[in-house]
Each structure stands twice: as C-alpha cells, then as structure tokens.
C-alpha cells in the first residue's frame, strides 16, 4: 500500500516537519499524542512511578524537539516504534534527562497526558520493558483502527450496534456466542456473522493502514505480525 493512499500519516508528517521549526513542533506533538502511552508503559516497567513516568514522557518530548530528532528519521531505515522505544530507553538512562525533566506545573508541557491511564495497558505479565512497550504499542494501533471502524460504522447504514461488533475485537476477553448475541438483538445468528465478518475485513484493512503509518511499506505486513504476537505473549 502506498503511504500516500490516505491522508496525514505519521511518516508524511515527519517528512514535512523538516520545512521549519514550527512544522517540527506540530509533527512531534501529533506523533506523540497518538503514541505516548507505550512510552509511559516503558518508563513504568523500568521502575518509574506514575508521576515520574509522565514526567519522563514530557521530558522526552522536549528533548526530541531540541535535538531535531525528527530530521533524522527515515521510513526506509526503520520503524517509528523502534525509534521511539530507543529514544525513551536512552532518555531514562541519561542523568541529564533526569535532572532536567519537565515537571508538571513547571513550564508548559508539550503534550496533554491523561492523568488516568488504563492500568491494564501496563501489561504486568510482560518480562521486559521492551515487551511491555510493544504490547502497549499494539493496543494503541488496534484502538486507532477500531476507532476509525466505529466512525465508519456509525455513519453507515448498519443494523447491528457497534458495541456488539466491538465485542468480537477485544483480544483480552472471550467474545459472546453468536447465538446469544443475536438473540439479544432479535436478529438471526447468520446475519450477525455476516456483519462481524464484514467488520473484520474492514478492520484488517484499517489495521494495515495504521501499521503502514508507522513503518515503511515493505515492513508494514511484518509490523502487523509482530504487534499481534506481542498481544499473545
């Protein structure tokens, strides 16, 4: 799939950011507003408290902006996931970064971070911070695709409530049986199966777009496979 086949991908934002400092800030804010949670999860698994992990994310944002991090990214040489994971690892290991972390209330943070983070995203069963980061990244990518699917579903002529459709996309829980769900809706199980099948097909396409949004075209398929495996580990 061509990266130009859908608008405002993360890579196109990164490449456009090289035009000016203002463009770099916009691109970095856009990038990290989508993917700050995996960075937060990584910091937590490295031993940071909730508050310190939030500070680490803000500090990394500032450091990346100051270092012109975006100017060195190349979609043909690596994935954003790997770039950002390495950047956070180096940030946490740096005494300078710890000493100059952006504290909440001490300056204007670059990023709006939810004070409440779903603890299930922390992946406490993960053996390493890297595994926890990849799991959180996978959940983020899947949620972005699911949000787009919901938007399309609600604007289309769909008889099946999206809440029911979404219950078949949660990798962390057992979906309801088609017969039980169809009975509650007052439709046939066959009709529900068709609706779920169509939604799954569209979800796969959206997931592929999201993966291509954070990896080169050649690596998008491999990226999806790695992310799905990280949810099973």
N, CA, C and O of each residue as an XYZ file, in Angstrom:
932
protein
N       0.838     -1.186      0.000
C       0.000      0.000      0.000
C       0.876      1.240      0.000
O       1.875      1.297      0.717
N       0.516      2.210     -0.782
C       1.288      3.447     -0.835
C       1.011      4.298      0.385
O      -0.126      4.369      0.850
N       2.045      4.950      0.911
C       1.855      5.815      2.053
C       1.014      7.032      1.692
O       0.490      7.709      2.576
N       0.882      7.314      0.397
C       0.076      8.448      0.003
C      -1.383      8.103     -0.198
O      -2.160      8.953     -0.631
N      -1.781      6.854      0.113
C      -3.144      6.421     -0.167
C      -4.134      6.885      0.882
O      -5.338      6.730      0.679
N      -3.687      7.443      1.988
C      -4.600      8.022      2.963
C      -3.895      9.204      3.608
O      -2.666      9.246      3.655
N      -4.672     10.172      4.109
C      -4.078     11.455      4.491
C      -3.356     11.434      5.832
O      -3.627     10.595      6.691
N      -2.429     12.380      5.993
C      -1.817     12.729      7.272
C      -1.210     11.547      8.006
O      -1.436     11.388      9.206
N      -0.442     10.711      7.309
C       0.241      9.629      8.003
C       1.348     10.200      8.872
O       1.798     11.327      8.665
N       1.785      9.406      9.852
C       2.850      9.874     10.727
C       4.128     10.119      9.927
O       4.855     11.073     10.207
N       4.412      9.273      8.936
C       5.640      9.482      8.167
C       5.567     10.743      7.321
O       6.558     11.465      7.206
N       4.410     11.021      6.728
C       4.322     12.250      5.941
C       4.456     13.470      6.836
O       5.026     14.479      6.421
N       3.945     13.396      8.050
C       4.121     14.494      8.994
C       5.594     14.672      9.341
O       6.095     15.793      9.413
N       6.283     13.545      9.556
C       7.702     13.607      9.899
C       8.499     14.246      8.772
O       9.336     15.117      9.009
N       8.234     13.808      7.541
C       8.983     14.342      6.409
C       8.674     15.826      6.186
O       9.560     16.608      5.844
N       7.414     16.199      6.383
C       7.037     17.603      6.202
C       7.618     18.486      7.293
O       7.780     19.692      7.104
N       7.933     17.879      8.445
C       8.414     18.661      9.581
C       9.768     19.307      9.318
O      10.175     20.210     10.048
N      10.455     18.862      8.303
C      11.788     19.391      8.043
C      11.767     20.781      7.422
O      12.812     21.390      7.196
N      10.565     21.273      7.150
C      10.473     22.566      6.481
C      10.687     23.735      7.413
O      11.136     24.793      6.973
N      10.371     23.574      8.724
C      10.507     24.700      9.644
C      10.424     24.212     11.086
O       9.917     23.117     11.332
N      10.914     25.005     12.052
C      10.772     24.635     13.468
C       9.319     24.489     13.886
O       8.983     23.604     14.673
N       8.448     25.361     13.359
C       7.029     25.275     13.702
C       6.435     23.960     13.211
O       5.635     23.337     13.908
N       6.826     23.540     12.016
C       6.330     22.274     11.472
C       6.849     21.099     12.289
O       6.135     20.114     12.477
N       8.085     21.191     12.775
C       8.641     20.120     13.606
C       7.841     19.961     14.892
O       7.555     18.843     15.319
N       7.484     21.079     15.501
C       6.724     21.006     16.748
C       5.355     20.384     16.515
O       4.914     19.534     17.288
N       4.683     20.808     15.445
C       3.362     20.254     15.120
C       3.458     18.750     14.887
O       2.633     17.986     15.389
N       4.468     18.324     14.121
C       4.623     16.907     13.808
C       4.919     16.095     15.053
O       4.376     15.005     15.234
N       5.782     16.625     15.915
C       6.135     15.886     17.122
C       4.948     15.774     18.067
O       4.712     14.719     18.657
N       4.202     16.866     18.209
C       3.019     16.824     19.060
C       1.994     15.828     18.524
O       1.391     15.078     19.292
N       1.798     15.822     17.201
C       0.848     14.900     16.581
C       1.295     13.455     16.773
O       0.493     12.581     17.098
N       2.569     13.223     16.570
C       3.123     11.875     16.705
C       2.966     11.361     18.124
O       2.467     10.254     18.329
N       3.383     12.145     19.105
C       3.384     11.665     20.479
C       2.007     11.701     21.121
O       1.767     10.985     22.093
N       1.096     12.518     20.602
C      -0.267     12.491     21.131
C      -0.930     11.157     20.854
O      -1.832     10.739     21.580
N      -0.483     10.490     19.803
C      -1.024      9.176     19.475
C      -0.295      8.049     20.198
O      -0.894      7.022     20.515
N       1.000      8.242     20.459
C       1.806      7.112     20.920
C       2.548      7.368     22.222
O       3.596      6.768     22.461
N       2.016      8.260     23.079
C       2.698      8.492     24.350
C       2.483      7.350     25.339
O       3.332      7.115     26.198
N       1.367      6.641     25.234
C       1.092      5.595     26.222
C       2.121      4.480     26.220
O       2.523      4.047     27.300
N       2.578      3.983     25.060
C       3.650      2.976     25.107
C       4.916      3.509     25.766
O       5.613      2.764     26.455
N       5.221      4.788     25.563
C       6.392      5.380     26.209
C       6.201      5.415     27.725
O       7.129      5.128     28.482
N       5.007      5.763     28.154
C       4.675      5.770     29.586
C       4.801      4.366     30.169
O       5.365      4.179     31.247
N       4.269      3.384     29.446
C       4.342      1.987     29.910
C       5.794      1.537     30.024
O       6.162      0.854     30.980
N       6.610      1.914     29.063
C       8.030      1.546     29.109
C       8.681      2.110     30.368
O       9.399      1.403     31.075
N       8.424      3.387     30.642
C       9.012      4.018     31.821
C       8.540      3.338     33.105
O       9.329      3.143     34.030
N       7.266      2.979     33.166
C       6.752      2.305     34.359
C       7.452      0.968     34.567
O       7.783      0.611     35.698
N       7.678      0.229     33.490
C       8.329     -1.074     33.603
C       9.817     -0.938     33.923
O      10.457     -1.903     34.341
N      10.356      0.244     33.728
C      11.747      0.491     34.120
C      11.847      0.952     35.571
O      12.935      1.275     36.049
N      10.715      0.983     36.271
C      10.723      1.314     37.689
C      10.205      2.688     38.033
O      10.193      3.049     39.209
N       9.773      3.477     37.057
C       9.265      4.819     37.338
C       7.884      4.753     37.977
O       7.089      3.865     37.667
N       7.607      5.691     38.863
C       6.266      5.826     39.405
C       5.349      6.423     38.349
O       5.799      6.832     37.278
N       4.063      6.469     38.660
C       3.091      7.072     37.742
C       3.499      8.501     37.382
O       3.555      8.857     36.205
N       3.783      9.312     38.395
C       4.144     10.708     38.145
C       5.466     10.824     37.405
O       5.593     11.621     36.475
N       6.462     10.024     37.819
C       7.771     10.103     37.167
C       7.700      9.647     35.714
O       8.408     10.178     34.858
N       6.844      8.661     35.434
C       6.699      8.193     34.052
C       6.083      9.287     33.183
O       6.494      9.481     32.039
N       5.100      9.997     33.724
C       4.524     11.114     32.976
C       5.572     12.202     32.731
O       5.654     12.765     31.640
N       6.363     12.486     33.756
C       7.423     13.479     33.595
C       8.442     13.030     32.548
O       8.945     13.842     31.771
N       8.741     11.733     32.534
C       9.708     11.211     31.563
C       9.205     11.397     30.138
O       9.975     11.740     29.241
N       7.905     11.169     29.930
C       7.340     11.357     28.593
C       7.434     12.828     28.187
O       7.828     13.144     27.064
N       7.072     13.721     29.104
C       7.168     15.143     28.789
C       8.619     15.548     28.541
O       8.910     16.310     27.619
N       9.526     15.031     29.370
C      10.925     15.361     29.184
C      11.460     14.863     27.857
O      12.248     15.541     27.198
N      11.026     13.669     27.468
C      11.450     13.130     26.176
C      10.925     13.996     25.039
O      11.643     14.252     24.072
N       9.677     14.450     25.148
C       9.114     15.327     24.114
C       9.998     16.547     23.912
O      10.348     16.901     22.786
N      10.351     17.182     25.022
C      11.183     18.376     24.937
C      12.551     18.056     24.351
O      13.071     18.793     23.513
N      13.119     16.956     24.800
C      14.455     16.590     24.328
C      14.450     16.275     22.830
O      15.368     16.667     22.109
N      13.425     15.573     22.366
C      13.339     15.248     20.948
C      13.200     16.509     20.103
O      13.786     16.614     19.026
N      12.427     17.453     20.597
C      12.251     18.694     19.855
C      13.558     19.469     19.794
O      13.922     19.998     18.744
N      14.262     19.536     20.917
C      15.513     20.287     20.959
C      16.611     19.637     20.129
O      17.484     20.326     19.603
N      16.571     18.317     20.011
C      17.636     17.608     19.297
C      17.364     17.442     17.812
O      18.163     16.835     17.098
N      16.238     17.977     17.340
C      15.838     17.808     15.945
C      15.783     16.326     15.575
O      16.212     15.909     14.498
N      15.247     15.564     16.499
C      15.101     14.121     16.334
C      14.411     13.762     15.022
O      14.826     12.831     14.331
N      13.359     14.501     14.683
C      12.565     14.163     13.502
C      13.349     14.291     12.203
O      13.053     13.618     11.216
N      14.344     15.157     12.216
C      15.103     15.377     10.985
C      15.902     14.152     10.569
O      16.293     14.031      9.408
N      16.149     13.241     11.508
C      16.986     12.080     11.223
C      16.177     10.817     10.912
O      16.753      9.782     10.576
N      14.858     10.896     11.019
C      14.039      9.712     10.769
C      13.918      9.434      9.275
O      13.832     10.357      8.465
N      13.912      8.157      8.925
C      13.799      7.745      7.530
C      12.906      6.519      7.481
O      13.270      5.486      8.044
N      11.732      6.591      6.820
C      10.817      5.460      6.789
C      11.396      4.209      6.144
O      10.884      3.110      6.357
N      12.453      4.363      5.362
C      13.059      3.197      4.714
C      14.142      2.552      5.582
O      14.673      1.500      5.228
N      14.467      3.171      6.706
C      15.554      2.654      7.536
C      15.078      2.130      8.888
O      15.886      1.596      9.648
N      13.811      2.264      9.207
C      13.348      1.767     10.489
C      11.916      2.165     10.751
O      11.292      2.869      9.957
N      11.404      1.703     11.877
C      10.023      1.942     12.253
C       9.968      2.965     13.375
O      10.874      3.043     14.204
N       8.916      3.735     13.391
C       8.749      4.704     14.451
C       8.737      4.029     15.814
O       9.258      4.572     16.788
N       8.148      2.854     15.880
C       8.105      2.115     17.143
C       9.500      1.903     17.696
O       9.742      2.139     18.880
N      10.412      1.462     16.858
C      11.779      1.204     17.310
C      12.504      2.499     17.642
O      13.244      2.565     18.624
N      12.295      3.532     16.827
C      12.931      4.813     17.090
C      12.527      5.352     18.471
O      13.378      5.754     19.265
N      11.220      5.352     18.739
C      10.741      5.949     19.980
C      11.103      5.107     21.197
O      11.406      5.650     22.260
N      11.075      3.797     21.052
C      11.450      2.927     22.177
C      12.912      3.159     22.557
O      13.245      3.250     23.738
N      13.777      3.253     21.556
C      15.196      3.514     21.826
C      15.390      4.891     22.435
O      16.205      5.065     23.341
N      14.642      5.871     21.939
C      14.759      7.225     22.474
C      14.376      7.264     23.950
O      15.044      7.936     24.736
N      13.322      6.565     24.341
C      12.926      6.551     25.746
C      13.938      5.806     26.599
O      14.230      6.229     27.717
N      14.474      4.715     26.097
C      15.499      3.980     26.844
C      16.705      4.874     27.123
O      17.210      4.916     28.245
N      17.158      5.582     26.101
C      18.301      6.463     26.269
C      17.977      7.633     27.192
O      18.822      8.079     27.968
N      16.753      8.119     27.097
C      16.328      9.236     27.932
C      16.339      8.848     29.406
O      16.826      9.601     30.249
N      15.805      7.682     29.711
C      15.757      7.239     31.103
C      17.153      6.973     31.653
O      17.403      7.139     32.846
N      18.054      6.561     30.775
C      19.411      6.238     31.220
C      20.289      7.469     31.394
O      21.391      7.383     31.936
N      19.802      8.608     30.935
C      20.620      9.816     30.946
C      20.407     10.605     32.224
O      19.284     10.999     32.536
N      21.486     10.837     32.965
C      21.391     11.645     34.179
C      20.950     13.062     33.839
O      20.234     13.699     34.612
N      21.380     13.553     32.678
C      20.986     14.898     32.263
C      19.486     14.972     32.073
O      18.848     15.954     32.452
N      18.924     13.923     31.481
C      17.477     13.919     31.255
C      16.738     13.904     32.579
O      15.741     14.607     32.739
N      17.218     13.105     33.537
C      16.550     13.043     34.833
C      16.632     14.394     35.552
O      15.666     14.833     36.175
N      17.782     15.037     35.460
C      17.967     16.302     36.159
C      17.172     17.432     35.540
O      16.837     18.407     36.212
N      16.868     17.300     34.245
C      16.188     18.376     33.544
C      14.806     17.949     33.042
O      14.299     18.489     32.059
N      14.208     16.978     33.727
C      12.874     16.517     33.329
C      11.875     17.660     33.449
O      11.975     18.499     34.344
N      10.902     17.679     32.526
C       9.850     18.682     32.574
C       8.839     18.258     33.620
O       8.161     17.246     33.441
N       8.721     19.004     34.709
C       7.800     18.675     35.777
C       6.454     19.356     35.528
O       6.388     20.486     35.044
N       5.391     18.642     35.871
C       4.067     19.236     35.729
C       3.985     20.483     36.599
O       4.366     20.459     37.769
N       3.485     21.574     36.021
C       3.384     22.821     36.745
C       4.647     23.651     36.637
O       4.651     24.805     37.066
N       5.720     23.109     36.079
C       6.970     23.852     35.951
C       7.266     24.109     34.498
O       8.170     23.486     33.942
N       6.548     24.991     33.870
C       6.708     25.227     32.447
C       5.515     24.677     31.691
O       4.635     24.049     32.280
N       5.484     24.910     30.395
C       4.363     24.471     29.573
C       4.711     23.137     28.922
O       5.541     23.106     28.014
N       4.101     22.031     29.357
C       4.395     20.736     28.742
C       3.930     20.699     27.294
O       2.944     21.340     26.931
N       4.643     19.951     26.482
C       4.296     19.848     25.070
C       3.040     19.024     24.857
O       2.280     19.260     23.917
N       2.826     18.047     25.743
C       1.847     17.014     25.471
C       0.761     16.994     26.530
O       1.044     17.101     27.723
N      -0.484     16.856     26.093
C      -1.595     16.669     27.023
C      -1.689     15.182     27.353
O      -2.038     14.369     26.498
N      -1.377     14.836     28.598
C      -1.364     13.438     29.023
C      -2.507     13.191     29.993
O      -2.689     13.941     30.952
N      -3.278     12.136     29.742
C      -4.346     11.770     30.661
C      -3.761     11.453     32.025
O      -2.787     10.709     32.133
N      -4.363     12.026     33.074
C      -3.868     11.725     34.414
C      -4.201     10.289     34.797
O      -3.488      9.660     35.580
N      -5.288      9.782     34.238
C      -5.676      8.397     34.493
C      -5.303      7.547     33.288
O      -5.730      7.825     32.168
N      -4.518      6.528     33.518
C      -4.114      5.616     32.447
C      -4.661      4.240     32.777
O      -4.526      3.766     33.905
N      -5.278      3.599     31.793
C      -5.820      2.252     31.989
C      -4.694      1.318     32.431
O      -3.777      1.032     31.661
N      -4.769      0.845     33.674
C      -3.696      0.018     34.213
C      -3.540     -1.300     33.457
O      -2.471     -1.910     33.489
N      -4.605     -1.744     32.774
C      -4.496     -2.990     32.022
C      -3.510     -2.861     30.874
O      -2.991     -3.863     30.382
N      -3.244     -1.616     30.439
C      -2.299     -1.403     29.352
C      -0.859     -1.627     29.810
O       0.034     -1.795     28.980
N      -0.626     -1.631     31.125
C       0.738     -1.773     31.615
C       1.321     -3.143     31.317
O       2.542     -3.291     31.269
N       0.474     -4.152     31.114
C       0.986     -5.476     30.772
C       1.940     -6.011     31.822
O       3.100     -6.300     31.531
N       1.441     -6.143     33.056
C       2.312     -6.541     34.160
C       2.904     -7.933     33.993
O       3.858     -8.284     34.688
N       2.357     -8.728     33.086
C       2.919    -10.052     32.852
C       4.088    -10.055     31.879
O       4.699    -11.098     31.646
N       4.404     -8.890     31.305
C       5.496     -8.813     30.344
C       6.845     -8.943     31.053
O       7.050     -8.398     32.137
N       7.747     -9.670     30.421
C       9.032     -9.970     31.059
C       9.994     -8.795     31.022
O      10.853     -8.681     31.897
N       9.876     -7.927     30.043
C      10.832     -6.825     29.878
C      10.086     -5.534     29.554
O       8.947     -5.573     29.090
N      10.732     -4.379     29.801
C      10.119     -3.117     29.392
C       9.864     -3.067     27.891
O       8.874     -2.488     27.445
N      10.768     -3.683     27.103
C      10.592     -3.696     25.647
C       9.325     -4.442     25.254
O       8.582     -4.001     24.378
N       9.079     -5.589     25.914
C       7.870     -6.365     25.621
C       6.621     -5.594     26.028
O       5.612     -5.633     25.324
N       6.679     -4.894     27.159
C       5.541     -4.102     27.609
C       5.274     -2.948     26.656
O       4.123     -2.636     26.354
N       6.346     -2.316     26.184
C       6.208     -1.232     25.213
C       5.539     -1.737     23.945
O       4.601     -1.111     23.452
N       6.005     -2.859     23.411
C       5.446     -3.392     22.170
C       3.981     -3.770     22.345
O       3.171     -3.558     21.443
N       3.639     -4.333     23.510
C       2.246     -4.687     23.770
C       1.378     -3.434     23.816
O       0.295     -3.406     23.230
N       1.847     -2.395     24.511
C       1.086     -1.151     24.586
C       0.979     -0.497     23.207
O      -0.054      0.081     22.867
N       2.047     -0.590     22.419
C       2.009     -0.042     21.053
C       0.960     -0.783     20.226
O       0.188     -0.165     19.492
N       0.939     -2.115     20.349
C      -0.040     -2.910     19.602
C      -1.461     -2.529     19.992
O      -2.324     -2.369     19.129
N      -1.705     -2.384     21.285
C      -3.037     -1.993     21.738
C      -3.411     -0.611     21.215
O      -4.566     -0.369     20.864
N      -2.445      0.289     21.162
C      -2.702      1.639     20.652
C      -3.045      1.605     19.175
O      -3.996      2.253     18.739
N      -2.271      0.848     18.399
C      -2.531      0.742     16.961
C      -3.902      0.122     16.710
O      -4.655      0.585     15.853
N      -4.216     -0.928     17.465
C      -5.512     -1.577     17.290
C      -6.648     -0.650     17.695
O      -7.692     -0.640     17.042
N      -6.469      0.130     18.761
C      -7.517      1.053     19.189
C      -7.738      2.147     18.157
O      -8.871      2.569     17.925
N      -6.649      2.608     17.534
C      -6.795      3.616     16.486
C      -7.597      3.060     15.313
O      -8.465      3.741     14.769
N      -7.303      1.825     14.930
C      -8.045      1.196     13.835
C      -9.499      0.971     14.228
O     -10.404      1.159     13.414
N      -9.723      0.565     15.482
C     -11.086      0.304     15.944
C     -11.893      1.594     16.024
O     -13.089      1.597     15.732
N     -11.250      2.683     16.414
C     -11.936      3.979     16.464
C     -12.369      4.417     15.071
O     -13.466      4.945     14.887
N     -11.500      4.193     14.099
C     -11.862      4.531     12.721
C     -13.001      3.637     12.227
O     -13.899      4.094     11.519
N     -12.952      2.359     12.609
C     -14.023      1.435     12.217
C     -15.353      1.872     12.827
O     -16.390      1.831     12.165
N     -15.318      2.286     14.084
C     -16.548      2.747     14.742
C     -17.121      3.971     14.041
O     -18.332      4.069     13.845
N     -16.251      4.903     13.662
C     -16.718      6.105     12.973
C     -17.394      5.741     11.658
O     -18.453      6.275     11.329
N     -16.782      4.837     10.913
C     -17.377      4.408      9.641
C     -18.693      3.671      9.877
O     -19.656      3.849      9.130
N     -18.726      2.844     10.920
C     -19.918      2.049     11.211
C     -21.101      2.952     11.558
O     -22.219      2.741     11.088
N     -20.835      3.957     12.386
C     -21.930      4.798     12.862
C     -22.453      5.742     11.776
O     -23.586      6.215     11.868
N     -21.650      6.018     10.761
C     -22.108      6.892      9.677
C     -22.707      6.098      8.521
O     -23.248      6.677      7.579
N     -22.611      4.779      8.594
C     -23.168      3.936      7.540
C     -24.542      3.404      7.910
O     -25.089      3.735      8.962
N     -25.082      2.589      7.044
C     -26.402      2.000      7.276
C     -26.220      0.613      7.884
O     -26.333     -0.405      7.202
N     -25.940      0.601      9.164
C     -25.667     -0.651      9.856
C     -26.785     -0.949     10.851
O     -27.199     -0.071     11.608
N     -27.267     -2.177     10.846
C     -28.330     -2.561     11.772
C     -27.781     -3.044     13.105
O     -28.456     -2.949     14.130
N     -26.571     -3.556     13.094
C     -26.003     -4.127     14.303
C     -25.294     -3.042     15.107
O     -24.429     -2.354     14.566
N     -25.640     -2.869     16.398
C     -24.964     -1.855     17.218
C     -23.459     -2.104     17.254
O     -23.013     -3.249     17.330
N     -22.683     -1.025     17.200
C     -21.247     -1.189     17.153
C     -20.705     -1.820     18.436
O     -19.696     -2.524     18.401
N     -21.366     -1.574     19.561
C     -20.910     -2.170     20.815
C     -20.866     -3.691     20.720
O     -19.987     -4.333     21.296
N     -21.816     -4.259     19.993
C     -21.841     -5.714     19.814
C     -20.711     -6.138     18.881
O     -19.997     -7.102     19.157
N     -20.556     -5.421     17.789
C     -19.469     -5.718     16.851
C     -18.121     -5.652     17.561
O     -17.275     -6.529     17.386
N     -17.925     -4.600     18.369
C     -16.639     -4.391     19.040
C     -16.300     -5.517     20.007
O     -15.124     -5.768     20.268
N     -17.304     -6.195     20.540
C     -17.037     -7.271     21.496
C     -16.303     -8.440     20.851
O     -15.749     -9.285     21.555
N     -16.292     -8.498     19.526
C     -15.580     -9.564     18.814
C     -14.158     -9.138     18.416
O     -13.461     -9.873     17.716
N     -13.739     -7.957     18.861
C     -12.415     -7.445     18.504
C     -11.503     -7.286     19.709
O     -10.368     -6.832     19.563
N     -11.968     -7.643     20.880
C     -11.168     -7.481     22.091
C     -10.256     -8.688     22.262
O     -10.744     -9.783     22.542
N      -8.921     -8.517     22.100
C      -8.014     -9.663     22.194
C      -7.814    -10.156     23.622
O      -7.203    -11.204     23.832
N      -8.321     -9.411     24.608
C      -8.085     -9.777     26.003
C      -9.268    -10.481     26.653
O      -9.192    -10.836     27.829
N     -10.356    -10.692     25.923
C     -11.526    -11.339     26.524
C     -12.200    -12.264     25.519
O     -12.000    -12.150     24.309
N     -12.993    -13.170     26.042
C     -13.719    -14.131     25.210
C     -14.964    -13.468     24.631
O     -15.760    -12.915     25.390
N     -15.163    -13.505     23.307
C     -16.349    -12.873     22.718
C     -17.606    -13.677     23.034
O     -17.518    -14.870     23.322
N     -18.763    -13.045     22.983
C     -20.017    -13.775     23.212
C     -20.305    -14.723     22.061
O     -19.789    -14.544     20.958
N     -21.122    -15.724     22.315
C     -21.502    -16.625     21.228
C     -22.415    -15.873     20.259
O     -23.159    -14.976     20.655
N     -22.347    -16.251     18.998
C     -23.185    -15.589     18.002
C     -24.670    -15.799     18.314
O     -25.477    -14.883     18.156
N     -25.018    -16.994     18.751
C     -26.430    -17.288     19.036
C     -26.951    -16.400     20.162
O     -28.042    -15.840     20.059
N     -26.164    -16.269     21.248
C     -26.615    -15.453     22.382
C     -26.721    -13.986     21.997
O     -27.710    -13.328     22.318
N     -25.704    -13.469     21.308
C     -25.713    -12.055     20.923
C     -26.841    -11.761     19.941
O     -27.507    -10.731     20.043
N     -27.053    -12.668     18.989
C     -28.114    -12.460     18.001
C     -29.488    -12.492     18.661
O     -30.379    -11.726     18.293
N     -29.656    -13.389     19.644
C     -30.942    -13.471     20.332
C     -31.243    -12.177     21.080
O     -32.384    -11.717     21.095
N     -30.226    -11.595     21.698
C     -30.438    -10.334     22.423
C     -30.805     -9.203     21.463
O     -31.559     -8.299     21.823
N     -30.277     -9.256     20.255
C     -30.556     -8.215     19.266
C     -31.852     -8.454     18.500
O     -32.384     -7.544     17.864
N     -32.350     -9.672     18.564
C     -33.551    -10.004     17.815
C     -33.297    -10.218     16.342
O     -34.173     -9.960     15.516
N     -32.083    -10.696     15.994
C     -31.742    -10.984     14.606
C     -31.220    -12.415     14.527
O     -30.996    -13.055     15.554
N     -31.030    -12.907     13.326
C     -30.517    -14.263     13.171
C     -29.010    -14.268     13.419
O     -28.327    -13.265     13.208
N     -28.505    -15.423     13.874
C     -27.066    -15.540     14.093
C     -26.311    -15.422     12.769
O     -25.175    -14.949     12.738
N     -26.950    -15.857     11.670
C     -26.318    -15.743     10.354
C     -26.094    -14.296      9.968
O     -25.041    -13.952      9.431
N     -27.074    -13.442     10.237
C     -26.951    -12.027      9.920
C     -25.846    -11.390     10.754
O     -25.090    -10.551     10.263
N     -25.758    -11.794     12.020
C     -24.709    -11.259     12.887
C     -23.333    -11.707     12.403
O     -22.387    -10.918     12.399
N     -23.219    -12.957     11.998
C     -21.937    -13.453     11.488
C     -21.474    -12.664     10.264
O     -20.292    -12.347     10.127
N     -22.410    -12.356      9.389
C     -22.073    -11.582      8.191
C     -21.595    -10.186      8.581
O     -20.619     -9.679      8.029
N     -22.291     -9.573      9.534
C     -21.915     -8.230      9.974
C     -20.524     -8.226     10.590
O     -19.725     -7.328     10.325
N     -20.232     -9.233     11.414
C     -18.924     -9.321     12.060
C     -17.837     -9.604     11.027
O     -16.742     -9.045     11.094
N     -18.153    -10.483     10.063
C     -17.179    -10.811      9.019
C     -16.806     -9.564      8.215
O     -15.630     -9.322      7.945
N     -17.813     -8.779      7.835
C     -17.547     -7.559      7.077
C     -16.740     -6.570      7.913
O     -15.823     -5.922      7.408
N     -17.087     -6.460      9.194
C     -16.359     -5.539     10.073
C     -14.915     -5.995     10.233
O     -14.004     -5.168     10.254
N     -14.699     -7.299     10.348
C     -13.336     -7.815     10.483
C     -12.510     -7.539      9.232
O     -11.335     -7.184      9.320
N     -13.125     -7.702      8.081
C     -12.408     -7.432      6.833
C     -11.989     -5.969      6.754
O     -10.865     -5.653      6.362
N     -12.906     -5.081      7.132
C     -12.586     -3.660      7.107
C     -11.554     -3.315      8.179
O     -10.671     -2.488      7.956
N     -11.673     -3.953      9.339
C     -10.720     -3.708     10.425
C      -9.308     -4.099     10.005
O      -8.348     -3.395     10.318
N      -9.178     -5.216      9.298
C      -7.862     -5.649      8.824
C      -7.258     -4.609      7.884
O      -6.058     -4.338      7.928
N      -8.117     -4.024      7.026
C      -7.624     -3.006      6.104
C      -7.181     -1.756      6.862
O      -6.152     -1.161      6.544
N      -7.968     -1.362      7.869
C      -7.605     -0.192      8.670
C      -6.351     -0.460      9.492
O      -5.513      0.426      9.661
N      -6.224     -1.677     10.001
C      -5.038     -2.040     10.775
C      -3.794     -1.982      9.887
O      -2.727     -1.554     10.326
N      -3.943     -2.415      8.645
C      -2.820     -2.350      7.709
C      -2.428     -0.898      7.450
O      -1.241     -0.589      7.340
N      -3.411     -0.007      7.351
C      -3.109      1.404      7.156
C      -2.382      1.975      8.365
O      -1.421      2.730      8.220
N      -2.844      1.613      9.558
C      -2.187      2.115     10.767
C      -0.759      1.585     10.873
O       0.139      2.309     11.303
N      -0.547      0.344     10.489
C       0.798     -0.227     10.527
C       1.697      0.466      9.509
O       2.860      0.753      9.792
N       1.154      0.734      8.323
C       1.929      1.437      7.303
C       2.196      2.877      7.709
O       3.108      3.524      7.193
N       1.392      3.367      8.635
C       1.548      4.718      9.144
C       2.779      4.849     10.031
O       3.267      5.958     10.251
N       3.287      3.729     10.542
C       4.412      3.772     11.480
C       5.571      2.891     11.031
O       6.510      2.673     11.796
N       5.521      2.387      9.815
C       6.604      1.579      9.248
C       6.627      1.828      7.747
O       5.667      2.359      7.189
N       7.713      1.449      7.097
C       7.773      1.597      5.653
C       6.803      0.628      4.992
O       6.359     -0.337      5.613
N       6.479      0.888      3.736
C       5.573     -0.005      3.015
C       6.054     -1.448      3.070
O       5.259     -2.363      3.284
N       7.353     -1.653      2.878
C       7.900     -3.004      2.814
C       7.784     -3.736      4.140
O       7.760     -4.966      4.166
N       7.711     -2.990      5.254
C       7.704     -3.611      6.572
C       6.330     -3.639      7.220
O       6.189     -4.169      8.322
N       5.314     -3.085      6.569
C       4.005     -2.952      7.197
C       3.415     -4.309      7.585
O       2.897     -4.468      8.691
N       3.493     -5.289      6.676
C       2.954     -6.613      6.982
C       3.667     -7.271      8.143
O       3.037     -7.878      9.009
N       4.977     -7.150      8.157
C       5.766     -7.717      9.250
C       5.447     -7.015     10.570
O       5.418     -7.644     11.628
N       5.210     -5.706     10.494
C       4.875     -4.945     11.694
C       3.578     -5.463     12.307
O       3.498     -5.635     13.524
N       2.566     -5.712     11.485
C       1.295     -6.226     11.998
C       1.515     -7.563     12.696
O       0.993     -7.783     13.788
N       2.283     -8.459     12.077
C       2.525     -9.757     12.667
C       3.222     -9.648     14.018
O       2.866    -10.354     14.961
N       4.206     -8.773     14.113
C       4.919     -8.597     15.375
C       4.008     -8.031     16.453
O       4.066     -8.458     17.606
N       3.172     -7.079     16.085
C       2.281     -6.472     17.067
C       1.256     -7.483     17.565
O       0.968     -7.532     18.760
N       0.712     -8.278     16.676
C      -0.259     -9.288     17.097
C       0.396    -10.330     18.008
O      -0.213    -10.786     18.976
N       1.620    -10.698     17.699
C       2.330    -11.668     18.557
C       2.620    -11.077     19.933
O       2.645    -11.797     20.930
N       2.835     -9.780     19.983
C       3.129     -9.162     21.276
C       1.916     -9.199     22.180
O       2.072     -9.165     23.400
N       0.710     -9.267     21.630
C      -0.502     -9.361     22.435
C      -0.711    -10.760     22.980
O      -1.424    -10.943     23.967
N      -0.102    -11.741     22.355
C      -0.276    -13.126     22.764
C       0.782    -13.590     23.762
O       0.639    -14.647     24.377
N       1.844    -12.796     23.920
C       2.937    -13.203     24.788
C       2.652    -12.877     26.232
O       3.477    -13.156     27.102
